[in-house]
Amino acid sequence: MQHYFLNQPISVGDQIILNGETAHRIIKVRRSEVGEVIELVDHHQKPYLAKIIALKGNEVLVQAAAESTMITELPVEATILIGSSKGEKNEFVIQKATEFGVRRIIIFNADYSIARLKSDKIDKKLERYEKIAQQAAEQSRRQVVPEVVLVDKLSDVDFAPYNKRLIAYEESAKKGEKTVLRTTLQGLTPDDKIVMVFGPEGGISPMEIGYLESEKFTACALGKRILRAEGAPMYFLSALSYQLEMN
């Protein structure tokens, strides 16, 4: 079922005109017809079923028919911090992490980042990343579009909201550590907010590890193998989803 976010309130019975990129996708990409039912999420993150009642040029007229009962969000708020990586790796992580249920993605210039976020290109980059997150949220039928935040360094991030704090650290894997992630995930409750930090291609520097540990983060392994920068967040979010949604 098609799924779109609207920046407005919705009530059952409302007739709503969709235009712009949303209308383009309905008319040109999905080739929808009158009578088809789609899902809309309003600005309060509340989902509705809506029926297409007219297609007029570049606009789509729909009517909200009923509230949707779907629940697609993780029961805890999960944030990932990733060191900026080269190529399209940041975009890949944003897309896939959104599909896995992340609530917030923070990208920072790590000590070992090769491709760094540049202040004169932040706005354009953020606009691109936010669009990727919204499209991935629509594809995966999320009720929330994850927040994407770009910062210069770790110390720019306020960790106060998070009561569960982890670092993906390859040295922990090399030493055979295998209990921290499992124990943390098993102990989660619905009110918890968990954050995990991941390095770029070169990993987390000793200085960054020291800073994070001073902020009460715990280093942990993600299995016995060393994962790529774009793969490690998916491991964590997969484990989180399995623990909270499949058990």
ZADO-1210 file (C-alpha; in nm, 4 decimals, padded with zeros to 6 digits):
<atoms>
<atom x="00.0000" y="00.0000" z="00.0000" code="MET" pos="1"/>
<atom x="00.1271" y="00.3475" z="-00.0866" code="GLN" pos="2"/>
<atom x="00.2261" y="00.5546" z="00.2157" code="HIS" pos="3"/>
<atom x="00.2884" y="00.9308" z="00.2383" code="TYR" pos="4"/>
<atom x="00.3587" y="01.1947" z="00.5047" code="PHE" pos="5"/>
<atom x="00.1639" y="01.5207" z="00.5216" code="LEU" pos="6"/>
<atom x="00.2598" y="01.8286" z="00.7193" code="ASN" pos="7"/>
<atom x="-00.0983" y="01.8986" z="00.8267" code="GLN" pos="8"/>
<atom x="-00.3732" y="01.7614" z="01.0524" code="PRO" pos="9"/>
<atom x="-00.6125" y="01.4969" z="00.9211" code="ILE" pos="10"/>
<atom x="-00.9586" y="01.3950" z="01.0387" code="SER" pos="11"/>
<atom x="-01.1816" y="01.1168" z="00.9097" code="VAL" pos="12"/>
<atom x="-01.3962" y="01.2548" z="00.6297" code="GLY" pos="13"/>
<atom x="-01.1515" y="01.5263" z="00.5255" code="ASP" pos="14"/>
<atom x="-01.0954" y="01.5781" z="00.1545" code="GLN" pos="15"/>
<atom x="-00.7314" y="01.6578" z="00.0841" code="ILE" pos="16"/>
<atom x="-00.5591" y="01.7728" z="-00.2326" code="ILE" pos="17"/>
<atom x="-00.2184" y="01.6146" z="-00.2867" code="LEU" pos="18"/>
<atom x="00.0224" y="01.7809" z="-00.5267" code="ASN" pos="19"/>
<atom x="00.3931" y="01.8161" z="-00.5968" code="GLY" pos="20"/>
<atom x="00.6154" y="01.5104" z="-00.5671" code="GLU" pos="21"/>
<atom x="00.3500" y="01.3108" z="-00.3792" code="THR" pos="22"/>
<atom x="00.0986" y="01.3557" z="-00.6606" code="ALA" pos="23"/>
<atom x="00.3673" y="01.2764" z="-00.9172" code="HIS" pos="24"/>
<atom x="00.4450" y="00.9474" z="-00.7492" code="ARG" pos="25"/>
<atom x="00.0773" y="00.8536" z="-00.7240" code="ILE" pos="26"/>
<atom x="-00.0086" y="00.9456" z="-01.0824" code="ILE" pos="27"/>
<atom x="00.3077" y="00.8855" z="-01.2831" code="LYS" pos="28"/>
<atom x="00.5111" y="00.6358" z="-01.0826" code="VAL" pos="29"/>
<atom x="00.2459" y="00.4151" z="-00.9237" code="ARG" pos="30"/>
<atom x="-00.0172" y="00.4799" z="-01.1944" code="ARG" pos="31"/>
<atom x="-00.2920" y="00.4758" z="-00.9333" code="SER" pos="32"/>
<atom x="-00.6612" y="00.4875" z="-01.0166" code="GLU" pos="33"/>
<atom x="-00.9726" y="00.6356" z="-00.8588" code="VAL" pos="34"/>
<atom x="-01.0939" y="00.4121" z="-00.5781" code="GLY" pos="35"/>
<atom x="-00.7498" y="00.2994" z="-00.4691" code="GLU" pos="36"/>
<atom x="-00.6740" y="00.3222" z="-00.0958" code="VAL" pos="37"/>
<atom x="-00.3501" y="00.4749" z="00.0299" code="ILE" pos="38"/>
<atom x="-00.2085" y="00.5591" z="00.3726" code="GLU" pos="39"/>
<atom x="-00.1420" y="00.9119" z="00.4935" code="LEU" pos="40"/>
<atom x="00.0393" y="01.0137" z="00.8120" code="VAL" pos="41"/>
<atom x="-00.0461" y="01.3563" z="00.9520" code="ASP" pos="42"/>
<atom x="00.1803" y="01.6004" z="01.1328" code="HIS" pos="43"/>
<atom x="00.0981" y="01.4313" z="01.4648" code="HIS" pos="44"/>
<atom x="00.2379" y="01.1010" z="01.3300" code="GLN" pos="45"/>
<atom x="-00.1129" y="00.9557" z="01.3170" code="LYS" pos="46"/>
<atom x="-00.1858" y="00.7243" z="01.0200" code="PRO" pos="47"/>
<atom x="-00.5071" y="00.7234" z="00.8161" code="TYR" pos="48"/>
<atom x="-00.6496" y="00.5228" z="00.5295" code="LEU" pos="49"/>
<atom x="-00.7569" y="00.7478" z="00.2433" code="ALA" pos="50"/>
<atom x="-00.9373" y="00.6755" z="-00.0826" code="LYS" pos="51"/>
<atom x="-00.8470" y="00.8408" z="-00.4113" code="ILE" pos="52"/>
<atom x="-01.1624" y="01.0096" z="-00.5383" code="ILE" pos="53"/>
<atom x="-01.0256" y="01.2135" z="-00.8300" code="ALA" pos="54"/>
<atom x="-00.7140" y="01.2582" z="-01.0427" code="LEU" pos="55"/>
<atom x="-00.6963" y="01.6062" z="-01.1898" code="LYS" pos="56"/>
<atom x="-00.3895" y="01.6962" z="-01.3946" code="GLY" pos="57"/>
<atom x="-00.1038" y="01.7157" z="-01.1452" code="ASN" pos="58"/>
<atom x="-00.3249" y="01.6888" z="-00.8386" code="GLU" pos="59"/>
<atom x="-00.4842" y="01.4004" z="-00.6506" code="VAL" pos="60"/>
<atom x="-00.7997" y="01.4417" z="-00.4443" code="LEU" pos="61"/>
<atom x="-00.8346" y="01.1936" z="-00.1595" code="VAL" pos="62"/>
<atom x="-01.0744" y="01.1476" z="00.1299" code="GLN" pos="63"/>
<atom x="-00.9659" y="01.0232" z="00.4705" code="ALA" pos="64"/>
<atom x="-01.1791" y="00.7156" z="00.5295" code="ALA" pos="65"/>
<atom x="-01.0592" y="00.5756" z="00.8621" code="ALA" pos="66"/>
<atom x="-00.7792" y="00.5778" z="01.1145" code="GLU" pos="67"/>
<atom x="-00.5173" y="00.3118" z="01.0480" code="SER" pos="68"/>
<atom x="-00.4357" y="00.0627" z="01.3206" code="THR" pos="69"/>
<atom x="-00.0833" y="-00.0064" z="01.2039" code="MET" pos="70"/>
<atom x="00.2032" y="00.0133" z="01.4526" code="ILE" pos="71"/>
<atom x="00.5415" y="00.0120" z="01.2817" code="THR" pos="72"/>
<atom x="00.7653" y="00.1997" z="01.5250" code="GLU" pos="73"/>
<atom x="01.0151" y="00.0358" z="01.7580" code="LEU" pos="74"/>
<atom x="00.8986" y="00.0424" z="02.1219" code="PRO" pos="75"/>
<atom x="01.2143" y="00.2316" z="02.2247" code="VAL" pos="76"/>
<atom x="01.3750" y="00.5396" z="02.0746" code="GLU" pos="77"/>
<atom x="01.6970" y="00.4418" z="01.8977" code="ALA" pos="78"/>
<atom x="01.9640" y="00.6849" z="01.7797" code="THR" pos="79"/>
<atom x="02.2791" y="00.6080" z="01.5850" code="ILE" pos="80"/>
<atom x="02.5850" y="00.8311" z="01.5547" code="LEU" pos="81"/>
<atom x="02.7985" y="00.7578" z="01.2506" code="ILE" pos="82"/>
<atom x="03.1336" y="00.9016" z="01.1550" code="GLY" pos="83"/>
<atom x="03.1048" y="01.0639" z="00.8139" code="SER" pos="84"/>
<atom x="03.2152" y="00.8229" z="00.5409" code="SER" pos="85"/>
<atom x="03.3122" y="00.8674" z="00.1787" code="LYS" pos="86"/>
<atom x="03.1035" y="00.8080" z="-00.1321" code="GLY" pos="87"/>
<atom x="02.7380" y="00.7262" z="-00.0792" code="GLU" pos="88"/>
<atom x="02.7842" y="00.5381" z="00.2470" code="LYS" pos="89"/>
<atom x="02.6147" y="00.8055" z="00.4580" code="ASN" pos="90"/>
<atom x="02.3118" y="00.7928" z="00.2281" code="GLU" pos="91"/>
<atom x="02.3040" y="00.4135" z="00.2402" code="PHE" pos="92"/>
<atom x="02.3044" y="00.4132" z="00.6209" code="VAL" pos="93"/>
<atom x="02.0277" y="00.6744" z="00.6354" code="ILE" pos="94"/>
<atom x="01.8081" y="00.4772" z="00.3973" code="GLN" pos="95"/>
<atom x="01.8564" y="00.1371" z="00.5572" code="LYS" pos="96"/>
<atom x="01.8576" y="00.2575" z="00.9181" code="ALA" pos="97"/>
<atom x="01.5235" y="00.4248" z="00.8498" code="THR" pos="98"/>
<atom x="01.3859" y="00.0956" z="00.7216" code="GLU" pos="99"/>
<atom x="01.5105" y="-00.0751" z="01.0382" code="PHE" pos="100"/>
<atom x="01.3262" y="00.1720" z="01.2627" code="GLY" pos="101"/>
<atom x="01.5871" y="00.4209" z="01.3828" code="VAL" pos="102"/>
<atom x="01.4473" y="00.7427" z="01.5294" code="ARG" pos="103"/>
<atom x="01.7490" y="00.9705" z="01.4865" code="ARG" pos="104"/>
<atom x="02.0669" y="00.9628" z="01.2758" code="ILE" pos="105"/>
<atom x="02.3532" y="01.1910" z="01.3741" code="ILE" pos="106"/>
<atom x="02.6498" y="01.2202" z="01.1374" code="ILE" pos="107"/>
<atom x="02.9713" y="01.3694" z="01.2738" code="PHE" pos="108"/>
<atom x="03.3231" y="01.4429" z="01.1513" code="ASN" pos="109"/>
<atom x="03.5212" y="01.1679" z="01.3199" code="ALA" pos="110"/>
<atom x="03.8952" y="01.1854" z="01.3773" code="ASP" pos="111"/>
<atom x="03.9435" y="00.9221" z="01.1069" code="TYR" pos="112"/>
<atom x="03.6799" y="01.0501" z="00.8620" code="SER" pos="113"/>
<atom x="03.8166" y="01.0773" z="00.5098" code="ILE" pos="114"/>
<atom x="03.5147" y="01.2571" z="00.3638" code="ALA" pos="115"/>
<atom x="03.4262" y="01.5343" z="00.6072" code="ARG" pos="116"/>
<atom x="03.1118" y="01.7416" z="00.6366" code="LEU" pos="117"/>
<atom x="03.1883" y="02.0921" z="00.5114" code="LYS" pos="118"/>
<atom x="03.0152" y="02.3890" z="00.6695" code="SER" pos="119"/>
<atom x="02.9449" y="02.5605" z="00.3373" code="ASP" pos="120"/>
<atom x="02.7630" y="02.2527" z="00.2079" code="LYS" pos="121"/>
<atom x="02.5775" y="02.1476" z="00.5225" code="ILE" pos="122"/>
<atom x="02.2368" y="02.2850" z="00.4222" code="ASP" pos="123"/>
<atom x="02.2375" y="02.1212" z="00.0800" code="LYS" pos="124"/>
<atom x="02.3663" y="01.7936" z="00.2205" code="LYS" pos="125"/>
<atom x="02.1054" y="01.7930" z="00.4977" code="LEU" pos="126"/>
<atom x="01.8244" y="01.8576" z="00.2497" code="GLU" pos="127"/>
<atom x="01.9395" y="01.5567" z="00.0477" code="ARG" pos="128"/>
<atom x="01.9663" y="01.3343" z="00.3555" code="TYR" pos="129"/>
<atom x="01.6233" y="01.4360" z="00.4854" code="GLU" pos="130"/>
<atom x="01.4652" y="01.3492" z="00.1510" code="LYS" pos="131"/>
<atom x="01.6272" y="01.0048" z="00.1592" code="ILE" pos="132"/>
<atom x="01.4951" y="00.9484" z="00.5128" code="ALA" pos="133"/>
<atom x="01.1411" y="01.0501" z="00.4164" code="GLN" pos="134"/>
<atom x="01.1328" y="00.8304" z="00.1079" code="GLN" pos="135"/>
<atom x="01.2647" y="00.5345" z="00.3073" code="ALA" pos="136"/>
<atom x="01.0076" y="00.5996" z="00.5820" code="ALA" pos="137"/>
<atom x="00.7285" y="00.6023" z="00.3233" code="GLU" pos="138"/>
<atom x="00.8550" y="00.2838" z="00.1597" code="GLN" pos="139"/>
<atom x="00.8740" y="00.1020" z="00.4935" code="SER" pos="140"/>
<atom x="00.5379" y="00.2406" z="00.6165" code="ARG" pos="141"/>
<atom x="00.6866" y="00.4228" z="00.9137" code="ARG" pos="142"/>
<atom x="00.4787" y="00.6557" z="01.1275" code="GLN" pos="143"/>
<atom x="00.7810" y="00.8753" z="01.1908" code="VAL" pos="144"/>
<atom x="01.0416" y="01.0206" z="00.9562" code="VAL" pos="145"/>
<atom x="01.3747" y="00.9900" z="01.1411" code="PRO" pos="146"/>
<atom x="01.5525" y="01.3104" z="01.2282" code="GLU" pos="147"/>
<atom x="01.8863" y="01.3590" z="01.0506" code="VAL" pos="148"/>
<atom x="02.1409" y="01.5781" z="01.2298" code="VAL" pos="149"/>
<atom x="02.4832" y="01.6884" z="01.1032" code="LEU" pos="150"/>
<atom x="02.7459" y="01.8011" z="01.3551" code="VAL" pos="151"/>
<atom x="03.1132" y="01.8859" z="01.3405" code="ASP" pos="152"/>
<atom x="03.2302" y="01.6671" z="01.6285" code="LYS" pos="153"/>
<atom x="03.1142" y="01.4336" z="01.9034" code="LEU" pos="154"/>
<atom x="03.1291" y="01.6999" z="02.1694" code="SER" pos="155"/>
<atom x="02.8569" y="01.8914" z="01.9820" code="ASP" pos="156"/>
<atom x="02.6060" y="01.6186" z="02.0695" code="VAL" pos="157"/>
<atom x="02.3951" y="01.6312" z="02.3855" code="ASP" pos="158"/>
<atom x="02.3852" y="01.2786" z="02.5274" code="PHE" pos="159"/>
<atom x="02.1699" y="01.3674" z="02.8285" code="ALA" pos="160"/>
<atom x="01.8454" y="01.2189" z="02.6847" code="PRO" pos="161"/>
<atom x="01.9977" y="00.8708" z="02.6469" code="TYR" pos="162"/>
<atom x="02.0042" y="00.6266" z="02.9352" code="ASN" pos="163"/>
<atom x="02.1600" y="00.3448" z="02.7281" code="LYS" pos="164"/>
<atom x="02.4906" y="00.4342" z="02.5602" code="ARG" pos="165"/>
<atom x="02.7057" y="00.2019" z="02.3504" code="LEU" pos="166"/>
<atom x="03.0065" y="00.2194" z="02.1182" code="ILE" pos="167"/>
<atom x="03.0692" y="-00.0304" z="01.8398" code="ALA" pos="168"/>
<atom x="03.4397" y="-00.0983" z="01.8884" code="TYR" pos="169"/>
<atom x="03.6404" y="-00.3495" z="01.6891" code="GLU" pos="170"/>
<atom x="03.8987" y="-00.3904" z="01.9669" code="GLU" pos="171"/>
<atom x="03.6195" y="-00.5340" z="02.1824" code="SER" pos="172"/>
<atom x="03.5497" y="-00.7895" z="01.9091" code="ALA" pos="173"/>
<atom x="03.9178" y="-00.8813" z="01.8911" code="LYS" pos="174"/>
<atom x="03.9201" y="-00.9439" z="02.2660" code="LYS" pos="175"/>
<atom x="03.6199" y="-01.1748" z="02.2421" code="GLY" pos="176"/>
<atom x="03.3693" y="-00.9510" z="02.4218" code="GLU" pos="177"/>
<atom x="03.0189" y="-01.0832" z="02.3543" code="LYS" pos="178"/>
<atom x="02.7819" y="-00.9907" z="02.6364" code="THR" pos="179"/>
<atom x="02.7423" y="-00.6111" z="02.6490" code="VAL" pos="180"/>
<atom x="02.5089" y="-00.5723" z="02.3508" code="LEU" pos="181"/>
<atom x="02.2976" y="-00.8725" z="02.4440" code="ARG" pos="182"/>
<atom x="02.2627" y="-00.7696" z="02.8077" code="THR" pos="183"/>
<atom x="02.1774" y="-00.4112" z="02.7134" code="THR" pos="184"/>
<atom x="01.9109" y="-00.5101" z="02.4619" code="LEU" pos="185"/>
<atom x="01.7556" y="-00.7668" z="02.6944" code="GLN" pos="186"/>
<atom x="01.7223" y="-00.5037" z="02.9652" code="GLY" pos="187"/>
<atom x="01.5425" y="-00.2440" z="02.7527" code="LEU" pos="188"/>
<atom x="01.2016" y="-00.1113" z="02.8558" code="THR" pos="189"/>
<atom x="00.9588" y="00.1024" z="02.6490" code="PRO" pos="190"/>
<atom x="01.0709" y="00.4310" z="02.8078" code="ASP" pos="191"/>
<atom x="01.4384" y="00.3757" z="02.7284" code="ASP" pos="192"/>
<atom x="01.6368" y="00.5824" z="02.4804" code="LYS" pos="193"/>
<atom x="01.9359" y="00.4026" z="02.3369" code="ILE" pos="194"/>
<atom x="02.2232" y="00.5522" z="02.1384" code="VAL" pos="195"/>
<atom x="02.5126" y="00.3744" z="01.9676" code="MET" pos="196"/>
<atom x="02.8218" y="00.5295" z="01.8106" code="VAL" pos="197"/>
<atom x="02.9892" y="00.3934" z="01.4973" code="PHE" pos="198"/>
<atom x="03.3134" y="00.5062" z="01.3412" code="GLY" pos="199"/>
<atom x="03.3867" y="00.5773" z="00.9744" code="PRO" pos="200"/>
<atom x="03.6056" y="00.3523" z="00.7552" code="GLU" pos="201"/>
<atom x="03.9045" y="00.4062" z="00.9833" code="GLY" pos="202"/>
<atom x="03.7152" y="00.3322" z="01.3013" code="GLY" pos="203"/>
<atom x="03.6924" y="00.5209" z="01.6306" code="ILE" pos="204"/>
<atom x="04.0079" y="00.6920" z="01.7517" code="SER" pos="205"/>
<atom x="04.1481" y="00.6333" z="02.1033" code="PRO" pos="206"/>
<atom x="04.0727" y="00.9965" z="02.1881" code="MET" pos="207"/>
<atom x="03.7089" y="00.9530" z="02.0840" code="GLU" pos="208"/>
<atom x="03.6823" y="00.6332" z="02.2860" code="ILE" pos="209"/>
<atom x="03.8166" y="00.8164" z="02.5895" code="GLY" pos="210"/>
<atom x="03.5698" y="01.1001" z="02.5455" code="TYR" pos="211"/>
<atom x="03.2738" y="00.8660" z="02.5020" code="LEU" pos="212"/>
<atom x="03.3718" y="00.6600" z="02.8044" code="GLU" pos="213"/>
<atom x="03.3824" y="00.9830" z="03.0061" code="SER" pos="214"/>
<atom x="03.0226" y="01.0314" z="02.8871" code="GLU" pos="215"/>
<atom x="02.9335" y="00.6880" z="03.0326" code="LYS" pos="216"/>
<atom x="02.9371" y="00.4953" z="02.7054" code="PHE" pos="217"/>
<atom x="03.0297" y="00.1264" z="02.7060" code="THR" pos="218"/>
<atom x="03.2286" y="-00.0295" z="02.4237" code="ALA" pos="219"/>
<atom x="03.0978" y="-00.3550" z="02.2806" code="CYS" pos="220"/>
<atom x="03.1513" y="-00.6037" z="02.0002" code="ALA" pos="221"/>
<atom x="02.9168" y="-00.6801" z="01.7130" code="LEU" pos="222"/>
<atom x="03.0012" y="-01.0449" z="01.6662" code="GLY" pos="223"/>
<atom x="03.3439" y="-01.1907" z="01.5981" code="LYS" pos="224"/>
<atom x="03.3953" y="-01.0281" z="01.2591" code="ARG" pos="225"/>
<atom x="03.5025" y="-00.6731" z="01.1793" code="ILE" pos="226"/>
<atom x="03.2162" y="-00.5003" z="01.0007" code="LEU" pos="227"/>
<atom x="03.2300" y="-00.2182" z="00.7478" code="ARG" pos="228"/>
<atom x="03.1216" y="00.1312" z="00.8493" code="ALA" pos="229"/>
<atom x="02.7905" y="00.0983" z="00.6665" code="GLU" pos="230"/>
<atom x="02.7226" y="-00.2568" z="00.7883" code="GLY" pos="231"/>
<atom x="02.7747" y="-00.2152" z="01.1619" code="ALA" pos="232"/>
<atom x="02.4673" y="00.0071" z="01.2243" code="PRO" pos="233"/>
<atom x="02.2507" y="-00.2498" z="01.0433" code="MET" pos="234"/>
<atom x="02.3786" y="-00.5258" z="01.2716" code="TYR" pos="235"/>
<atom x="02.2833" y="-00.3230" z="01.5774" code="PHE" pos="236"/>
<atom x="01.9386" y="-00.2234" z="01.4492" code="LEU" pos="237"/>
<atom x="01.8650" y="-00.5792" z="01.3347" code="SER" pos="238"/>
<atom x="01.9508" y="-00.7116" z="01.6804" code="ALA" pos="239"/>
<atom x="01.7407" y="-00.4379" z="01.8393" code="LEU" pos="240"/>
<atom x="01.4407" y="-00.5180" z="01.6200" code="SER" pos="241"/>
<atom x="01.4730" y="-00.8906" z="01.6841" code="TYR" pos="242"/>
<atom x="01.4932" y="-00.8455" z="02.0597" code="GLN" pos="243"/>
<atom x="01.2006" y="-00.6030" z="02.0826" code="LEU" pos="244"/>
<atom x="00.9680" y="-00.7167" z="01.8072" code="GLU" pos="245"/>
<atom x="01.0305" y="-01.0848" z="01.7360" code="MET" pos="246"/>
<atom x="01.0650" y="-01.2354" z="02.0828" code="ASN" pos="247"/>
</atoms>
